[in-house]
């Protein structure tokens, strides 16, 4: 029973809509009705500036960290349930029950999850992200590339238990799917580049 309970707890942690709550508290509006319609840190920044971005990112990052640490502690670091908690926490952020399953893209929460699971590989995907953004100047492309790279690097460099690799791949897939609008714009050549005034973005 402990494993399923940790998975459920991870979903509930992930589903705490910090971006929504912060904007509602400070401006009295639903952040989903502004900008990209996301509850993530980037859309919060459009409403509250860099302080709003930083606060939202850190809180979303923290709930990913908390979900994995709790799962590890409560299940004796069983890789099956740690992987399940990773997927559940990111799913909670992307599809929060409190907001009719309209959440964010999961990047900050995934950063927290991946940092606990494999901090060394997180450093590598940050480098991948930075290189892609520096060359092509698309934040979304950098995020998608980094997400795709994480489970591959994890498997090649660390060879962790297979549930961890599979869970990481599922997490990456969820976030890539949540970037579907960005992918469409990238293919059309209409995605916003870094340094230009954005129209809308789904980050």
C-alpha positions in Angstrom: 0.0 0.0 0.0 2.9 2.4 0.6 3.9 2.6 -3.0 0.5 3.6 -4.4 0.1 6.1 -1.6 3.4 7.7 -2.4 2.4 8.0 -6.0 -0.9 9.6 -5.1 1.0 12.0 -2.7 3.4 12.9 -5.5 0.5 13.7 -7.8 -1.1 16.0 -5.2 2.3 17.7 -4.5 2.7 18.3 -8.3 -0.8 19.5 -8.7 -0.3 22.5 -6.3 -0.8 25.4 -8.8 1.7 27.8 -7.4 1.7 30.1 -10.5 -2.0 30.3 -10.5 -2.2 31.1 -6.8 0.6 33.7 -6.9 -1.0 35.7 -9.8 -4.4 35.3 -8.2 -3.0 36.7 -4.9 -1.1 39.6 -6.4 -3.4 40.6 -9.3 -6.7 39.0 -8.6 -6.8 37.4 -12.1 -6.6 33.9 -13.5 -3.1 33.5 -15.0 -4.6 31.1 -17.6 -6.6 33.9 -19.1 -3.4 35.8 -19.9 -0.4 35.2 -22.2 0.0 31.6 -23.1 -2.7 30.4 -20.7 -0.2 28.3 -18.8 0.3 28.4 -15.0 4.1 28.1 -15.4 6.8 30.5 -14.4 7.2 32.1 -17.8 3.6 33.1 -18.0 3.7 34.3 -14.4 6.6 36.5 -15.5 4.3 38.2 -18.0 2.1 39.2 -15.2 4.5 39.8 -12.3 7.9 40.2 -13.8 11.1 38.5 -12.8 10.2 38.2 -9.1 7.1 36.3 -10.1 9.1 34.0 -12.4 11.7 33.3 -9.7 9.1 32.6 -7.0 7.0 30.3 -9.2 10.0 28.4 -10.6 11.5 27.8 -7.2 8.2 26.5 -5.8 7.5 24.3 -8.8 11.1 23.0 -8.6 10.7 22.3 -4.9 7.5 20.3 -5.3 9.4 18.0 -7.7 12.2 17.6 -5.3 9.8 16.9 -2.4 7.9 14.3 -4.4 11.0 12.2 -5.1 12.5 12.6 -1.7 9.3 11.4 0.0 8.9 8.5 -2.4 12.5 7.5 -1.8 12.1 7.6 2.0 8.7 6.0 2.2 9.5 3.1 -0.1 13.1 2.4 0.9 14.3 4.0 -2.4 12.4 1.4 -4.5 13.2 2.4 -8.1 9.7 1.4 -9.3 7.9 3.8 -6.9 10.5 6.5 -7.3 9.9 6.4 -11.0 6.1 6.4 -10.5 6.4 9.4 -8.2 8.4 11.2 -10.9 5.7 10.7 -13.5 2.9 11.5 -11.0 4.4 14.8 -9.8 5.0 16.1 -13.4 1.5 14.9 -14.4 0.1 16.7 -11.4 1.7 19.9 -12.6 0.6 19.5 -16.2 -2.9 18.2 -15.3 -3.9 19.5 -11.9 -7.3 18.3 -10.7 -7.9 21.6 -9.0 -7.8 23.5 -12.3 -9.8 21.1 -14.4 -6.5 19.5 -15.6 -5.3 22.8 -17.2 -1.8 23.3 -15.9 1.7 24.1 -17.1 4.4 22.4 -19.2 6.2 20.7 -16.3 9.7 22.1 -16.9 10.4 23.5 -13.4 8.9 20.5 -11.7 10.8 18.1 -13.9 14.0 20.0 -13.1 13.4 19.3 -9.4 12.6 15.6 -10.1 15.6 15.1 -12.3 18.0 16.9 -9.9 17.2 14.4 -7.2 17.3 11.4 -9.5 20.5 12.3 -11.4 22.1 15.6 -10.6 25.1 14.9 -12.9 22.9 14.4 -15.9 21.0 17.6 -15.1 24.3 19.5 -15.5 24.7 18.0 -18.9 21.2 18.8 -20.1 21.6 22.4 -18.8 24.6 22.6 -21.1 22.6 21.1 -24.0 19.8 23.7 -23.3 22.3 26.5 -23.3 24.0 25.5 -26.5 20.7 25.0 -28.4 19.3 28.4 -27.2 22.6 30.2 -28.0 22.7 28.8 -31.5 19.0 29.0 -32.5 17.6 31.3 -29.8 14.4 29.3 -29.2 13.7 28.6 -25.5 11.2 26.0 -26.4 13.6 24.1 -28.7 16.2 24.2 -26.0 13.7 22.8 -23.5 12.5 20.0 -25.8 16.0 19.0 -26.8 17.1 18.9 -23.1 14.1 16.8 -22.1 14.8 14.4 -24.9 18.5 14.1 -24.0 17.9 13.4 -20.3 16.8 9.8 -20.4 19.4 9.0 -23.1 22.2 10.5 -21.1 20.9 8.9 -17.9 21.0 5.4 -19.5 24.4 5.9 -21.2 26.2 7.4 -18.3 24.7 5.9 -15.2 22.8 2.7 -16.2 20.3 3.1 -13.3 17.6 0.5 -12.7 15.3 0.2 -15.7 12.2 1.7 -14.0 14.2 4.9 -13.5 15.1 5.1 -17.1 11.6 4.3 -18.2 10.1 6.8 -15.8 12.4 9.5 -17.0 11.5 8.8 -20.6 7.8 9.0 -19.8 8.3 12.3 -18.0 10.1 13.7 -21.0 7.3 12.5 -23.3 4.7 14.2 -21.2 6.5 17.5 -21.4 7.2 17.2 -25.1 3.5 16.6 -25.7 2.7 19.6 -23.5 4.9 21.7 -25.9 2.8 20.7 -28.9 1.9 24.3 -29.7 5.6 25.3 -29.6 6.5 22.4 -31.9 3.9 23.5 -34.4 5.2 27.0 -34.4 8.8 25.8 -34.7 7.8 23.8 -37.8 6.0 26.8 -39.3 8.9 29.2 -38.4 6.6 31.4 -36.3 8.0 30.5 -32.8 9.2 33.5 -30.8 13.0 33.9 -30.7 14.9 34.9 -27.6 15.4 38.7 -27.5 12.3 39.5 -29.5 9.1 40.7 -27.9 6.9 37.6 -27.5 3.3 37.4 -28.8 2.4 34.2 -27.0 4.4 31.2 -25.8 3.5 27.9 -24.2 6.6 27.6 -22.0 
